[in-house]
Amino acid sequence: MAEAFREKMKQGKPLLGTLVTLPSPEVAEILAEAGFDWLFVDMEHGALDMRAVQHMVQTMEGRCPCLVRVPSGDEVWIKKVLDTGAQGIIFPHVNSADLAQELIRLCKYPPEGFRSVGIARAHRYGFAFQKYMENAKDVVIVIQVEHIEAVRNIESIVRVPGVDAVFIGPYDLSGSMGKIGQVTDPEVLEKIEKVRAVCMHAGLPLDVFGMDAEAVQPYIHQGYALIAVGLDALYLGRSAQQTLEEIQ
């Protein structure tokens, strides 16, 4: 599924996803049934442990690709997430080419990298060990550019072999510029456009997050490959609030 997802990213049609932050495979299942193309499983900000992540990946098997954002680039998180069988991994706060290269090596088995070899769900508990080892290279690796330092280094970051896509984080980027939450500020938009232009020139798929449909519409028209819109808790809260308002 990872290889097929990577190919879809290159086709030009935007793939719509949403953030999963609640530790419930049922929530992930509902979002997949709603029609999202992929799920952004968020361990950085969501209340998710490894068991919750694995249950979501299991539930989505063959149905909806899961890209898991790790809390940090520590090796322990990387190998545990990949061992669940997740189709991809998202790295937050990648501000340099050196860091991007290090993270990619942690995702790759030798000789390309130094990912630790284990027997886990991704390997079908040993029953499909060799098959997984042969296909592990297909895991999608997404790095997040969400700090002004990363923008300054974007030309060297996109040249790192193994980066499959660049995810722009408008909110953290605005914060690093002293304009937290001002994602439509002209200066913030100027930096986002710089990243977009560099990635487009390098032929690298672009990803972005927006709180709602209105927020992501401009990015869809600009050729972004992965669009993450909204999150599970927000959908739940807004729907409940709307129902109460209609009744009252």
Secondary structure, DSSP 8 states (H G I E B T S, - for coil): -HHHHHHHHTTSS-EEEEEE-SS-HHHHHHHHHHT-SEEEEETTTS---HHHHHHHHHHHTTTS-EEEE-SSS-HHHHHHHHHTT-SEEEES---SHHHHHHHHHHHS-TTT-------SGGGGGGTTHHHHHHHGGG-EEEEEE-SHHHHHTHHHHTTSTT--EEEE-HHHHHHHTT-TT-TT-HHHHHHHHHHHHHHHHHT--EEEEESSHHHHHHHHHTT-SEEEEEEHHHHHHHHHHHHHHHH-
